[in-house]
Amino acid sequence: MATVVIIALLCTGAYAYWVSLPLPRTAGPRVSITSTPLQLSIGLDKTEYAATDNLTVYFSLRNISNKTVTLTEHVRYGLGLEPLDPVFRATTSAEGASTSEPNMINTLFHFHFRWVDSNGTVIYDTTSLFLYSALYDIVLAPDGYLNQTLHISIPGLFGIDGQSPRIEAYQISGMLYGVTISGSNELTIETPSIGFTIQ
Amino acid sequence: MVLSALVGSARGNVVLGWGVERIRAYCVWDNDNWNMTNPWDVDSGADAGQNVSIAVIDSGVDYLTDDQGQIHYHPDLAANIAGGKGFLYLVEYLQILNAYDDEIGHGTEVIGVIAAVVNGLGANQSGIIGAAPKTHIWALRTYGNRPQEIAAAINYSVDVLGVQIINISLQSDDNYSEIFTACNHALARGALIFACSGNFPPGNGTITYPALYNSVIAVGATCENDSRASFSNYGPKLCFMAPGFEINTTYGTTNHHFSYIVDNGTSFAAPHASATAALIWSSKVDPNFDFNHDGMWENDEVWAKMITTTLDLGPPGKDNETGWGLVNAWLSYQRPIGDINNNNVVDGTDLSIVASAFGSWPGSPRWDPRADVDIDEVVDGTDMAIIARHFGEGDP
């Protein structure tokens, strides 16, 4: 009986640890870049996709310092929050994170990404979109994090310009674009790229 | 956000944002407020942008749809929203939708700067006032901010709606031919397009598209002390400056309706300039700027009067950091320039108003904002010289 209880406690503890991770555990790859005091991470749900799949991208921003960090984003966009747009869907989860207008934590998409093919040709780059020219702050408490998951319809994305998804290898990287951290100079933080294929 | 948290002059339950106050827009439509003691309001007969339509190409406008399908806007915007459309481009096919609800909140903010009007001027007024509070607003939502959507919205604005003014508070580093063509088309059709200069990256020569096109008027952001906001992009293409830091305006999204916000960005400078153009356009034409003598305002004439009447900032004349200077709604509205009591002639009464306030500044006992025609916050020899230069001019 005691063994069962211990195993149950261990399982509960392991589950609690798992759900507390800033970036959801996925079957796919993940990469991070640390630019003290922040850690920016990006992950995929898998590495091989069918041309009809959704690509699920996990973004996470974490304050790895023991001080509260204020991050000012110089532009806004709401990619993935449009119910009539079949290409993008986004969800947000956060702990120890807030925005200057509380509603913005969920209504804005806080990350950028660049998706290129094997020749380096850009498939989609959010930094070249038309962005709203308004600033806002993200405040991260020590160990606070902001996670967003973006579901991208692969046929929908390519279909915007009337093309079919090409069967080949791609790379994607995550970014913080046009930000200042607690009054520092403006910067862009970009993760290493993750490779994936459309089969 | 509660109204008391907004930055500006509050009288009763009405807040006038510092931006509207700084460009002296209220002198155009709140004529009984020259002594700064009456509650902020909009005089019923005043020119305040009526008969002028502005298309705001943005994230739409916040609204609720009730069970009967009736649309309800933010109470401060309801009087002035003419309608809207949504633009969605997918699979080489552009859809024009009847839904234009704001899920981001940004479009609702931009519209508030132009056309908020304290619960529609009704009793028990509360809320905020925009810079041109009788302007008709078309909220054109671009769903993905794709260039095809923005170009279509520009074309729709002039070809279907026939607006005089288009406001675009968006930025991109990339040049798209369809938007370039649409902007040229809009200018040729008689519209003026105001776009923000952009917030990023910093430095000289950083103005973003569409503000970078010659057919578009680039507007940068100032702070309350008239300095260029640190985030405001600049360069040779910069035309005007307008308030863009800590701006009071309306806010609302699909899950957080009908609120207020204080916000920062060149996004909020452009609508101050758009509203200034609307105030000119809704007034009788100024003979000194009626270049083709047709008795009507054309886009080049409005643009020229705005340039002529700015408060020069930075080095004398046009410069990269501040363009021609701060838009001056009060002076650009005067017809002829120098007619500060609105009797269509520059005469001894105008001179006496300036003389009575001579030497005063905001807060001093003799301060009369009408007399500070160059809006440099002091009634001085420059104001007197403007009146003197135009003395005797009048409407035949």
Interface residues (C-beta under 8 A of the other chain):
Chain A: H74 V75 R76 Y77 G78 L79 L81 E82 L84 D85 P86 V87 E101 N103 M104 N106 T107 L108 T127 S128 L129 F130 L131 Y132 S133 A134 L135 Y136 G156 G159 I160 D161 G162 Y177 G178 E186
Chain B: M1 D58 S59 G86 L88 Y89 L90 V91 E92 L97 A99 E103 I104 G105 H106 E109 T142 Y143 G144 N145 R146 P147 I150 S169 L170 Q171 S172 D173 D174 C196 G198 N199 F200 P201 P202 T208 F231 Y251 T253 N255 H256 I261 D263 N264 G265 T266 S267 F268
